[in-house]
């Protein structure tokens, strides 16, 4: 339950420091175990991320990996591996936001353009 506790602490920090939370937005991808090669690749990439969290065991094993705008390449790589799974969730500053995949991720891809 370390992941849930860490997320709750971040949510509280965002509430107490709204200026900082609104300035430094973060995208978190949560995905669960599934039996594909893409999953193993995604786990390997996620474990390299400094904002990697995990919880649960077996079929209930979940991985949380967070990205800031400067980490857009890593976000893109992981998202492409897990986007087709029903259990994949995307969070903006630890909140589920409507249309996050269609709007916020689309906006993040602009950071890929150099």
N, CA, C and O atoms as a GROMACS GRO file, in nm:
protein
  456
    1UNK      N    1   0.081  -0.121   0.000
    1UNK     CA    2   0.000   0.000   0.000
    1UNK      C    3   0.085   0.127   0.000
    1UNK      O    4   0.033   0.237   0.020
    2UNK      N    5   0.212   0.113  -0.021
    2UNK     CA    6   0.301   0.228  -0.022
    2UNK      C    7   0.263   0.324  -0.135
    2UNK      O    8   0.268   0.445  -0.116
    3UNK      N    9   0.226   0.272  -0.251
    3UNK     CA   10   0.192   0.356  -0.366
    3UNK      C   11   0.070   0.443  -0.333
    3UNK      O   12   0.072   0.563  -0.360
    4UNK      N   13  -0.034   0.384  -0.277
    4UNK     CA   14  -0.154   0.462  -0.244
    4UNK      C   15  -0.124   0.568  -0.140
    4UNK      O   16  -0.175   0.680  -0.148
    5UNK      N   17  -0.042   0.535  -0.043
    5UNK     CA   18  -0.006   0.631   0.062
    5UNK      C   19   0.073   0.748   0.001
    5UNK      O   20   0.048   0.863   0.034
    6UNK      N   21   0.166   0.718  -0.087
    6UNK     CA   22   0.246   0.822  -0.153
    6UNK      C   23   0.156   0.912  -0.238
    6UNK      O   24   0.173   1.034  -0.237
    7UNK      N   25   0.061   0.854  -0.310
    7UNK     CA   26  -0.030   0.932  -0.393
    7UNK      C   27  -0.117   1.022  -0.306
    7UNK      O   28  -0.140   1.138  -0.341
    8UNK      N   29  -0.166   0.970  -0.194
    8UNK     CA   30  -0.247   1.052  -0.103
    8UNK      C   31  -0.167   1.169  -0.047
    8UNK      O   32  -0.219   1.280  -0.032
    9UNK      N   33  -0.040   1.145  -0.015
    9UNK     CA   34   0.046   1.253   0.035
    9UNK      C   35   0.066   1.360  -0.072
    9UNK      O   36   0.064   1.479  -0.041
   10UNK      N   37   0.084   1.318  -0.197
   10UNK     CA   38   0.099   1.415  -0.307
   10UNK      C   39  -0.029   1.494  -0.329
   10UNK      O   40  -0.024   1.614  -0.355
   11UNK      N   41  -0.144   1.427  -0.319
   11UNK     CA   42  -0.272   1.498  -0.333
   11UNK      C   43  -0.287   1.604  -0.225
   11UNK      O   44  -0.330   1.716  -0.253
   12UNK      N   45  -0.252   1.569  -0.103
   12UNK     CA   46  -0.260   1.664   0.008
   12UNK      C   47  -0.166   1.781  -0.016
   12UNK      O   48  -0.202   1.896   0.008
   13UNK      N   49  -0.046   1.752  -0.063
   13UNK     CA   50   0.051   1.857  -0.094
   13UNK      C   51  -0.002   1.949  -0.204
   13UNK      O   52   0.017   2.071  -0.197
   14UNK      N   53  -0.068   1.893  -0.305
   14UNK     CA   54  -0.127   1.974  -0.412
   14UNK      C   55  -0.237   2.066  -0.361
   14UNK      O   56  -0.252   2.178  -0.408
   15UNK      N   57  -0.313   2.016  -0.264
   15UNK     CA   58  -0.420   2.098  -0.205
   15UNK      C   59  -0.360   2.212  -0.122
   15UNK      O   60  -0.408   2.325  -0.127
   16UNK      N   61  -0.256   2.181  -0.046
   16UNK     CA   62  -0.195   2.280   0.041
   16UNK      C   63  -0.108   2.381  -0.034
   16UNK      O   64  -0.089   2.493   0.012
   17UNK      N   65  -0.056   2.341  -0.151
   17UNK     CA   66   0.031   2.428  -0.231
   17UNK      C   67  -0.023   2.437  -0.375
   17UNK      O   68   0.041   2.386  -0.467
   18UNK      N   69  -0.138   2.499  -0.396
   18UNK     CA   70  -0.198   2.498  -0.530
   18UNK      C   71  -0.115   2.570  -0.636
   18UNK      O   72  -0.119   2.531  -0.753
   19UNK      N   73  -0.041   2.673  -0.599
   19UNK     CA   74   0.040   2.742  -0.699
   19UNK      C   75   0.146   2.650  -0.758
   19UNK      O   76   0.169   2.649  -0.879
   20UNK      N   77   0.211   2.574  -0.672
   20UNK     CA   78   0.314   2.480  -0.718
   20UNK      C   79   0.251   2.367  -0.799
   20UNK      O   80   0.305   2.328  -0.903
   21UNK      N   81   0.139   2.314  -0.753
   21UNK     CA   82   0.072   2.204  -0.822
   21UNK      C   83   0.027   2.245  -0.961
   21UNK      O   84   0.037   2.167  -1.055
   22UNK      N   85  -0.024   2.366  -0.975
   22UNK     CA   86  -0.071   2.412  -1.105
   22UNK      C   87   0.044   2.446  -1.199
   22UNK      O   88   0.028   2.441  -1.321
   23UNK      N   89   0.157   2.481  -1.143
   23UNK     CA   90   0.273   2.518  -1.224
   23UNK      C   91   0.345   2.393  -1.277
   23UNK      O   92   0.384   2.390  -1.394
   24UNK      N   93   0.362   2.293  -1.194
   24UNK     CA   94   0.437   2.172  -1.230
   24UNK      C   95   0.342   2.054  -1.245
   24UNK      O   96   0.330   1.972  -1.154
   25UNK      N   97   0.275   2.045  -1.361
   25UNK     CA   98   0.183   1.933  -1.376
   25UNK      C   99   0.258   1.805  -1.408
   25UNK      O  100   0.367   1.805  -1.464
   26UNK      N  101   0.194   1.694  -1.371
   26UNK     CA  102   0.255   1.562  -1.381
   26UNK      C  103   0.152   1.465  -1.436
   26UNK      O  104   0.036   1.464  -1.393
   27UNK      N  105   0.194   1.384  -1.531
   27UNK     CA  106   0.109   1.280  -1.586
   27UNK      C  107   0.156   1.147  -1.527
   27UNK      O  108   0.275   1.115  -1.528
   28UNK      N  109   0.061   1.069  -1.474
   28UNK     CA  110   0.092   0.938  -1.419
   28UNK      C  111   0.017   0.832  -1.499
   28UNK      O  112  -0.103   0.845  -1.525
   29UNK      N  113   0.088   0.728  -1.537
   29UNK     CA  114   0.028   0.614  -1.607
   29UNK      C  115   0.025   0.499  -1.508
   29UNK      O  116   0.126   0.462  -1.450
   30UNK      N  117  -0.095   0.442  -1.491
   30UNK     CA  118  -0.108   0.323  -1.406
   30UNK      C  119  -0.151   0.208  -1.496
   30UNK      O  120  -0.251   0.217  -1.567
   31UNK      N  121  -0.076   0.100  -1.491
   31UNK     CA  122  -0.114  -0.016  -1.568
   31UNK      C  123  -0.100  -0.142  -1.484
   31UNK      O  124  -0.023  -0.146  -1.388
   32UNK      N  125  -0.175  -0.244  -1.524
   32UNK     CA  126  -0.177  -0.369  -1.450
   32UNK      C  127  -0.116  -0.480  -1.532
   32UNK      O  128  -0.090  -0.465  -1.651
   33UNK      N  129  -0.095  -0.591  -1.467
   33UNK     CA  130  -0.036  -0.708  -1.530
   33UNK      C  131  -0.125  -0.758  -1.643
   33UNK      O  132  -0.246  -0.773  -1.626
   34UNK      N  133  -0.064  -0.784  -1.757
   34UNK     CA  134  -0.131  -0.852  -1.866
   34UNK      C  135  -0.027  -0.937  -1.940
   34UNK      O  136   0.093  -0.909  -1.934
   35UNK      N  137  -0.071  -1.037  -2.008
   35UNK     CA  138   0.020  -1.136  -2.065
   35UNK      C  139   0.056  -1.102  -2.210
   35UNK      O  140   0.006  -1.165  -2.303
   36UNK      N  141   0.143  -1.004  -2.227
   36UNK     CA  142   0.194  -0.970  -2.359
   36UNK      C  143   0.341  -0.932  -2.346
   36UNK      O  144   0.391  -0.906  -2.237
   37UNK      N  145   0.409  -0.931  -2.458
   37UNK     CA  146   0.549  -0.887  -2.458
   37UNK      C  147   0.558  -0.739  -2.428
   37UNK      O  148   0.653  -0.692  -2.366
   38UNK      N  149   0.458  -0.665  -2.472
   38UNK     CA  150   0.458  -0.520  -2.448
   38UNK      C  151   0.458  -0.491  -2.298
   38UNK      O  152   0.520  -0.395  -2.254
   39UNK      N  153   0.388  -0.574  -2.221
   39UNK     CA  154   0.384  -0.554  -2.076
   39UNK      C  155   0.523  -0.565  -2.016
   39UNK      O  156   0.563  -0.480  -1.935
   40UNK      N  157   0.597  -0.667  -2.054
   40UNK     CA  158   0.733  -0.685  -2.001
   40UNK      C  159   0.822  -0.566  -2.038
   40UNK      O  160   0.902  -0.520  -1.957
   41UNK      N  161   0.808  -0.517  -2.161
   41UNK     CA  162   0.884  -0.399  -2.204
   41UNK      C  163   0.846  -0.277  -2.120
   41UNK      O  164   0.932  -0.201  -2.076
   42UNK      N  165   0.715  -0.261  -2.098
   42UNK     CA  166   0.665  -0.147  -2.020
   42UNK      C  167   0.718  -0.152  -1.877
   42UNK      O  168   0.756  -0.049  -1.822
   43UNK      N  169   0.720  -0.269  -1.816
   43UNK     CA  170   0.772  -0.284  -1.680
   43UNK      C  171   0.920  -0.248  -1.675
   43UNK      O  172   0.964  -0.178  -1.584
   44UNK      N  173   0.995  -0.294  -1.773
   44UNK     CA  174   1.138  -0.261  -1.778
   44UNK      C  175   1.160  -0.111  -1.789
   44UNK      O  176   1.244  -0.055  -1.718
   45UNK      N  177   1.084  -0.045  -1.877
   45UNK     CA  178   1.096   0.101  -1.892
   45UNK      C  179   1.051   0.174  -1.766
   45UNK      O  180   1.113   0.271  -1.724
   46UNK      N  181   0.942   0.125  -1.706
   46UNK     CA  182   0.889   0.190  -1.586
   46UNK      C  183   0.988   0.184  -1.470
   46UNK      O  184   1.003   0.281  -1.396
   47UNK      N  185   1.054   0.072  -1.455
   47UNK     CA  186   1.149   0.057  -1.344
   47UNK      C  187   1.270   0.149  -1.358
   47UNK      O  188   1.338   0.176  -1.259
   48UNK      N  189   1.297   0.198  -1.477
   48UNK     CA  190   1.406   0.292  -1.498
   48UNK      C  191   1.367   0.434  -1.458
   48UNK      O  192   1.453   0.521  -1.441
   49UNK      N  193   1.237   0.458  -1.444
   49UNK     CA  194   1.186   0.592  -1.412
   49UNK      C  195   1.203   0.622  -1.264
   49UNK      O  196   1.182   0.535  -1.180
   50UNK      N  197   1.242   0.745  -1.231
   50UNK     CA  198   1.264   0.780  -1.090
   50UNK      C  199   1.134   0.796  -1.012
   50UNK      O  200   1.136   0.801  -0.889
   51UNK      N  201   1.020   0.804  -1.082
   51UNK     CA  202   0.890   0.816  -1.016
   51UNK      C  203   0.811   0.687  -1.029
   51UNK      O  204   0.690   0.690  -1.052
   52UNK      N  205   0.877   0.574  -1.014
   52UNK     CA  206   0.818   0.442  -1.026
   52UNK      C  207   0.763   0.398  -0.891
   52UNK      O  208   0.832   0.404  -0.790
   53UNK      N  209   0.636   0.353  -0.890
   53UNK     CA  210   0.573   0.296  -0.770
   53UNK      C  211   0.501   0.168  -0.811
   53UNK      O  212   0.454   0.156  -0.924
   54UNK      N  213   0.494   0.075  -0.720
   54UNK     CA  214   0.422  -0.049  -0.747
   54UNK      C  215   0.342  -0.089  -0.625
   54UNK      O  216   0.374  -0.051  -0.512
   55UNK      N  217   0.235  -0.166  -0.649
   55UNK     CA  218   0.155  -0.217  -0.539
   55UNK      C  219   0.087  -0.346  -0.580
   55UNK      O  220   0.070  -0.374  -0.699
   56UNK      N  221   0.050  -0.424  -0.483
   56UNK     CA  222  -0.022  -0.548  -0.506
   56UNK      C  223   0.068  -0.662  -0.549
   56UNK      O  224   0.190  -0.648  -0.562
   57UNK      N  225   0.004  -0.776  -0.569
   57UNK     CA  226   0.075  -0.898  -0.610
   57UNK      C  227  -0.011  -0.975  -0.709
   57UNK      O  228  -0.133  -0.956  -0.715
   58UNK      N  229   0.053  -1.060  -0.785
   58UNK     CA  230  -0.019  -1.147  -0.879
   58UNK      C  231  -0.100  -1.068  -0.980
   58UNK      O  232  -0.050  -0.974  -1.042
   59UNK      N  233  -0.226  -1.107  -0.995
   59UNK     CA  234  -0.314  -1.039  -1.091
   59UNK      C  235  -0.350  -0.897  -1.048
   59UNK      O  236  -0.399  -0.819  -1.129
   60UNK      N  237  -0.326  -0.864  -0.924
   60UNK     CA  238  -0.359  -0.731  -0.872
   60UNK      C  239  -0.237  -0.638  -0.867
   60UNK      O  240  -0.243  -0.531  -0.808
   61UNK      N  241  -0.129  -0.680  -0.929
   61UNK     CA  242  -0.006  -0.601  -0.933
   61UNK      C  243  -0.028  -0.480  -1.024
   61UNK      O  244  -0.068  -0.495  -1.140
   62UNK      N  245  -0.002  -0.361  -0.971
   62UNK     CA  246  -0.020  -0.237  -1.046
   62UNK      C  247   0.110  -0.158  -1.043
   62UNK      O  248   0.182  -0.158  -0.943
   63UNK      N  249   0.137  -0.091  -1.152
   63UNK     CA  250   0.255  -0.007  -1.164
   63UNK      C  251   0.210   0.135  -1.190
   63UNK      O  252   0.126   0.160  -1.277
   64UNK      N  253   0.265   0.228  -1.114
   64UNK     CA  254   0.242   0.371  -1.134
   64UNK      C  255   0.375   0.433  -1.176
   64UNK      O  256   0.477   0.413  -1.110
   65UNK      N  257   0.374   0.506  -1.284
   65UNK     CA  258   0.495   0.574  -1.329
   65UNK      C  259   0.456   0.715  -1.374
   65UNK      O  260   0.363   0.733  -1.453
   66UNK      N  261   0.528   0.814  -1.322
   66UNK     CA  262   0.492   0.954  -1.343
   66UNK      C  263   0.594   1.026  -1.430
   66UNK      O  264   0.713   0.992  -1.433
   67UNK      N  265   0.545   1.127  -1.499
   67UNK     CA  266   0.629   1.202  -1.592
   67UNK      C  267   0.595   1.350  -1.585
   67UNK      O  268   0.479   1.389  -1.570
   68UNK      N  269   0.698   1.432  -1.598
   68UNK     CA  270   0.682   1.577  -1.612
   68UNK      C  271   0.705   1.612  -1.758
   68UNK      O  272   0.753   1.527  -1.833
   69UNK      N  273   0.672   1.733  -1.802
   69UNK     CA  274   0.687   1.767  -1.944
   69UNK      C  275   0.826   1.738  -2.002
   69UNK      O  276   0.836   1.705  -2.120
   70UNK      N  277   0.930   1.748  -1.925
   70UNK     CA  278   1.064   1.718  -1.974
   70UNK      C  279   1.088   1.571  -2.002
   70UNK      O  280   1.185   1.535  -2.069
   71UNK      N  281   1.000   1.485  -1.953
   71UNK     CA  282   1.014   1.340  -1.970
   71UNK      C  283   0.919   1.284  -2.075
   71UNK      O  284   0.881   1.168  -2.070
   72UNK      N  285   0.882   1.368  -2.172
   72UNK     CA  286   0.777   1.331  -2.266
   72UNK      C  287   0.815   1.209  -2.352
   72UNK      O  288   0.728   1.130  -2.387
   73UNK      N  289   0.941   1.193  -2.385
   73UNK     CA  290   0.982   1.076  -2.465
   73UNK      C  291   0.956   0.946  -2.390
   73UNK      O  292   0.903   0.851  -2.446
   74UNK      N  293   0.993   0.942  -2.263
   74UNK     CA  294   0.970   0.823  -2.182
   74UNK      C  295   0.820   0.797  -2.164
   74UNK      O  296   0.776   0.682  -2.170
   75UNK      N  297   0.742   0.903  -2.144
   75UNK     CA  298   0.596   0.889  -2.133
   75UNK      C  299   0.539   0.828  -2.260
   75UNK      O  300   0.459   0.735  -2.255
   76UNK      N  301   0.580   0.881  -2.372
   76UNK     CA  302   0.531   0.832  -2.501
   76UNK      C  303   0.565   0.684  -2.518
   76UNK      O  304   0.479   0.605  -2.559
   77UNK      N  305   0.688   0.646  -2.487
   77UNK     CA  306   0.730   0.507  -2.504
   77UNK      C  307   0.649   0.411  -2.418
   77UNK      O  308   0.608   0.305  -2.466
   78UNK      N  309   0.625   0.446  -2.294
   78UNK     CA  310   0.545   0.358  -2.206
   78UNK      C  311   0.399   0.359  -2.247
   78UNK      O  312   0.335   0.254  -2.252
   79UNK      N  313   0.345   0.476  -2.277
   79UNK     CA  314   0.205   0.484  -2.315
   79UNK      C  315   0.175   0.400  -2.439
   79UNK      O  316   0.072   0.333  -2.445
   80UNK      N  317   0.263   0.403  -2.537
   80UNK     CA  318   0.244   0.324  -2.658
   80UNK      C  319   0.238   0.175  -2.628
   80UNK      O  320   0.172   0.100  -2.700
   81UNK      N  321   0.304   0.130  -2.523
   81UNK     CA  322   0.306  -0.012  -2.488
   81UNK      C  323   0.181  -0.056  -2.411
   81UNK      O  324   0.141  -0.172  -2.421
   82UNK      N  325   0.119   0.035  -2.336
   82UNK     CA  326   0.008  -0.004  -2.249
   82UNK      C  327  -0.126   0.060  -2.284
   82UNK      O  328  -0.226   0.035  -2.216
   83UNK      N  329  -0.132   0.141  -2.386
   83UNK     CA  330  -0.254   0.218  -2.416
   83UNK      C  331  -0.374   0.131  -2.454
   83UNK      O  332  -0.488   0.175  -2.436
   84UNK      N  333  -0.353   0.011  -2.505
   84UNK     CA  334  -0.463  -0.073  -2.551
   84UNK      C  335  -0.527  -0.157  -2.440
   84UNK      O  336  -0.626  -0.224  -2.464
   85UNK      N  337  -0.471  -0.153  -2.321
   85UNK     CA  338  -0.524  -0.233  -2.210
   85UNK      C  339  -0.638  -0.158  -2.140
   85UNK      O  340  -0.628  -0.038  -2.114
   86UNK      N  341  -0.745  -0.231  -2.109
   86UNK     CA  342  -0.861  -0.171  -2.042
   86UNK      C  343  -0.826  -0.116  -1.904
   86UNK      O  344  -0.886  -0.017  -1.860
   87UNK      N  345  -0.733  -0.177  -1.836
   87UNK     CA  346  -0.702  -0.138  -1.699
   87UNK      C  347  -0.603  -0.022  -1.689
   87UNK      O  348  -0.573   0.023  -1.579
   88UNK      N  349  -0.553   0.026  -1.802
   88UNK     CA  350  -0.460   0.139  -1.800
   88UNK      C  351  -0.536   0.267  -1.767
   88UNK      O  352  -0.639   0.297  -1.827
   89UNK      N  353  -0.484   0.340  -1.670
   89UNK     CA  354  -0.544   0.468  -1.629
   89UNK      C  355  -0.439   0.576  -1.641
   89UNK      O  356  -0.320   0.552  -1.619
   90UNK      N  357  -0.482   0.696  -1.676
   90UNK     CA  358  -0.393   0.812  -1.686
   90UNK      C  359  -0.443   0.916  -1.586
   90UNK      O  360  -0.563   0.944  -1.580
   91UNK      N  361  -0.352   0.972  -1.509
   91UNK     CA  362  -0.386   1.072  -1.407
   91UNK      C  363  -0.310   1.201  -1.435
   91UNK      O  364  -0.196   1.199  -1.481
   92UNK      N  365  -0.373   1.312  -1.409
   92UNK     CA  366  -0.308   1.443  -1.414
   92UNK      C  367  -0.299   1.494  -1.271
   92UNK      O  368  -0.402   1.517  -1.208
   93UNK      N  369  -0.179   1.511  -1.220
   93UNK     CA  370  -0.158   1.548  -1.080
   93UNK      C  371  -0.239   1.460  -0.986
   93UNK      O  372  -0.304   1.509  -0.893
   94UNK      N  373  -0.234   1.330  -1.010
   94UNK     CA  374  -0.300   1.227  -0.928
   94UNK      C  375  -0.452   1.232  -0.931
   94UNK      O  376  -0.517   1.183  -0.839
   95UNK      N  377  -0.509   1.292  -1.034
   95UNK     CA  378  -0.655   1.298  -1.048
   95UNK      C  379  -0.695   1.240  -1.183
   95UNK      O  380  -0.631   1.267  -1.285
   96UNK      N  381  -0.803   1.161  -1.183
   96UNK     CA  382  -0.859   1.116  -1.309
   96UNK      C  383  -0.936   1.232  -1.370
   96UNK      O  384  -1.027   1.286  -1.307
   97UNK      N  385  -0.900   1.271  -1.489
   97UNK     CA  386  -0.960   1.386  -1.556
   97UNK      C  387  -1.031   1.335  -1.681
   97UNK      O  388  -0.976   1.253  -1.754
   98UNK      N  389  -1.154   1.383  -1.707
   98UNK     CA  390  -1.221   1.342  -1.831
   98UNK      C  391  -1.138   1.381  -1.954
   98UNK      O  392  -1.076   1.487  -1.957
   99UNK      N  393  -1.138   1.295  -2.052
   99UNK     CA  394  -1.069   1.318  -2.180
   99UNK      C  395  -0.919   1.334  -2.166
   99UNK      O  396  -0.856   1.399  -2.250
  100UNK      N  397  -0.860   1.278  -2.064
  100UNK     CA  398  -0.716   1.298  -2.043
  100UNK      C  399  -0.634   1.240  -2.157
  100UNK      O  400  -0.534   1.299  -2.198
  101UNK      N  401  -0.675   1.124  -2.210
  101UNK     CA  402  -0.598   1.066  -2.320
  101UNK      C  403  -0.615   1.148  -2.447
  101UNK      O  404  -0.520   1.162  -2.524
  102UNK      N  405  -0.732   1.201  -2.470
  102UNK     CA  406  -0.758   1.275  -2.593
  102UNK      C  407  -0.708   1.418  -2.590
  102UNK      O  408  -0.674   1.473  -2.695
  103UNK      N  409  -0.701   1.478  -2.475
  103UNK     CA  410  -0.662   1.619  -2.466
  103UNK      C  411  -0.524   1.638  -2.406
  103UNK      O  412  -0.434   1.690  -2.471
  104UNK      N  413  -0.507   1.597  -2.281
  104UNK     CA  414  -0.382   1.624  -2.210
  104UNK      C  415  -0.263   1.552  -2.271
  104UNK      O  416  -0.156   1.610  -2.286
  105UNK      N  417  -0.281   1.425  -2.306
  105UNK     CA  418  -0.170   1.354  -2.368
  105UNK      C  419  -0.138   1.413  -2.505
  105UNK      O  420  -0.022   1.422  -2.544
  106UNK      N  421  -0.241   1.453  -2.577
  106UNK     CA  422  -0.220   1.519  -2.705
  106UNK      C  423  -0.136   1.645  -2.687
  106UNK      O  424  -0.046   1.672  -2.767
  107UNK      N  425  -0.166   1.722  -2.584
  107UNK     CA  426  -0.087   1.842  -2.556
  107UNK      C  427   0.056   1.808  -2.516
  107UNK      O  428   0.149   1.881  -2.550
  108UNK      N  429   0.073   1.698  -2.442
  108UNK     CA  430   0.208   1.656  -2.403
  108UNK      C  431   0.293   1.621  -2.524
  108UNK      O  432   0.414   1.642  -2.523
  109UNK      N  433   0.230   1.568  -2.627
  109UNK     CA  434   0.309   1.528  -2.744
  109UNK      C  435   0.373   1.649  -2.813
  109UNK      O  436   0.469   1.633  -2.888
  110UNK      N  437   0.321   1.768  -2.789
  110UNK     CA  438   0.385   1.888  -2.844
  110UNK      C  439   0.524   1.910  -2.786
  110UNK      O  440   0.609   1.973  -2.848
  111UNK      N  441   0.548   1.859  -2.666
  111UNK     CA  442   0.681   1.868  -2.607
  111UNK      C  443   0.781   1.780  -2.680
  111UNK      O  444   0.902   1.799  -2.666
  112UNK      N  445   0.732   1.683  -2.759
  112UNK     CA  446   0.821   1.598  -2.837
  112UNK      C  447   0.881   1.672  -2.956
  112UNK      O  448   0.989   1.637  -3.004
  113UNK      N  449   0.810   1.774  -3.003
  113UNK     CA  450   0.857   1.850  -3.119
  113UNK      C  451   0.972   1.938  -3.078
  113UNK      O  452   0.961   2.017  -2.983
  114UNK      N  453   1.082   1.927  -3.147
  114UNK     CA  454   1.199   2.008  -3.113
  114UNK      C  455   1.249   2.080  -3.232
  114UNK      O  456   1.348   2.154  -3.223
   0.00000   0.00000   0.00000
